[in-house]
Amino acid sequence: MLRKFFQSVPRQTKCEAVADKKLSVLAWGRNAEGQCGVENKPVCVEPVVLHSLESAGVRSVFAGKVHSAAILKTGEVCTWGCGKAGKLGHGSSENYSEPTRVEALIGRGEISSAALGSQHTLFLDNKGAVFSCGENKEGQCGYGTSIAVLAKQRREEWDIGANIGRIATNLSSNSVGMDGHGNSSEHHASQKSQHSAWFSGQALKPFIDRGARQAEVEEVSRLFELSKQERARSHQSASSSHSHEFSLGGKSQSKPVWDAAMFGPTGLLPGQSHTPTRIGRDLHELVAQHDQERQAGIEGEVVRAVAASRYFSMLATASGEIWSFGGGFNGELGFRHSSWVTSAQKVEGQLAQVLQENGGAIALQAGGTFCMALTAQGKVVVWGKIGQPTGERQRGGPMVAEIMGLPPIISIAAGQSHALMSDGERVWALGRWLSADGSKQMGAAWGTPEEVLRLPQGVRSVSAGLHSSAAVTRDGQLWMWGKVISEDHAKALHEQHSGFRCAKHAVPEPPPSSWTGLGSDQPAQVEGLRNVQSISLGGVHALALVDDE
């Protein structure tokens, strides 16, 4: 019998519960954007129960960088946390601090899985159809948007950001292009290598041809310049109609009025989708020029697994094939002649051959600049560009390689720069992650997987977050290592939000002493938790599904 357990709210209809096995969702870590599903706490330094999901019949949980999702046994899905770019699927860019049902998916299919990228989300239904929402300016939602439209959307977003930047700082004349780590674009350009390399002792060689991508880069640059000229002609009149004068440092400045005319009624920027849309036929003209056969699209395939990173997405079909879309300049997409496609395209060539020789892909994981697949024969194949334990990236170009010397693997996971694999008793790690306090890098070389954990009671599954790792045993124990959120980060969040004393922002409690669930230098059993069924690690938070019986 169904019974409503969420209170109705004006902005969204909440989920409904079913009577079933009693499972609880626990959350901890950063909660400034609401990703832990509770209000009035910027950080949860110990597990909190999501009471709104306590009787919901939750089947699985997913933690992204700053948002979360739970799939119910009814086939419905709830999302919460940071709503930037519309990635929650609720029709706006608003944050949600309580699990809220994605209404746009009701009646369109029973959701069976999800993948949470940095700013976009994929939903997979039980018939093999894929829906996506959120940021799409790299094509990571797979809508097949033409390169001309993407260029225009990127330019429009840049213009809005430039307006804000001119108000916030007078340094625009000295600005330098930066990546997400604060490194200049010139620095990265100087670091790029045109040489190929592969793992020592591996039979598989790189298959990405960087030279063939030059035509794409030139075309994008040309369209950006055309868009820039077009926008410049109307920018002056548009700015005057959305601004008024104010004083900054003794000088008169033009202050934009941020209204619906600039951001739109949902608060979204160009190129962002606020409700899930089914991925369909290809519209990417550049890919069409390379391969006419790829025009068939993904709609005729049955998808069994999905994975999402910041700029790209991956799909595995029932036949064991890999499809990818978005932007991946390190070989993550798996294509020989393209690093940018805006609709799902089938991966072919050497990667496809290696996967098929090992029974085809049955599971996928996406890291920061690499991907990994588990095959039906228990083999693990990785491709893209891999982070090394020393902090340096792999030398040379992108690669594809099979991880050798391991028994048949049953579970895999990928973090930002590291990967986990388990055969059901042991756990191996590759790549690099951070210590509990974030002060030092730890890891294992990609050429030689390191056994980090052996649990005779059996390993049910492994999970990897941004810089953290976890393993769930068959008897419900939880083991973790790496950094979920450091003590300094937790204290900073507390201090930042402690000034809010209104009813909506209650004063948070000071963070207590360290708990293993927040981080550990070495694999350690997490005290206080038992009967854990599964765990999902996000950027700086974690979700666990626990059996209360």
Salt bridges, closest charged atoms under 4 A:
ASP20 OD1 - LYS73 NZ 3.68
GLU33 OE2 - ARG30 NH2 2.78
GLU54 OE1 - HIS51 ND1 2.98
GLU76 OE2 - ARG101 NH1 3.13
GLU94 OE2 - ARG11 NH1 2.48
GLU98 OE1 - LYS14 NZ 3.86
GLU103 OE2 - ARG101 NE 2.67
GLU135 OE2 - LYS137 NZ 2.72
GLU138 OE2 - ARG154 NH2 2.58
GLU157 OE2 - LYS137 NZ 3.57
GLU157 OE1 - ARG154 NH1 3.36
ASP159 OD1 - ARG155 NH2 3.35
ASP159 OD2 - ARG231 NE 2.90
ASP179 OD2 - HIS188 NE2 2.16
GLU219 OE2 - ARG222 NH2 2.98
ASP291 OD2 - ARG294 NE 3.54
GLU299 OE2 - ARG281 NH2 2.82
GLU321 OE2 - LYS346 NZ 3.63
GLU402 OE2 - LYS379 NZ 3.86
ASP423 OD2 - ARG426 NH2 2.80
GLU425 OE2 - ARG454 NH1 3.91
GLU451 OE2 - ARG454 NE 3.18
GLU487 OE2 - LYS491 NZ 3.37
ASP547 OD2 - LYS21 NZ 3.48
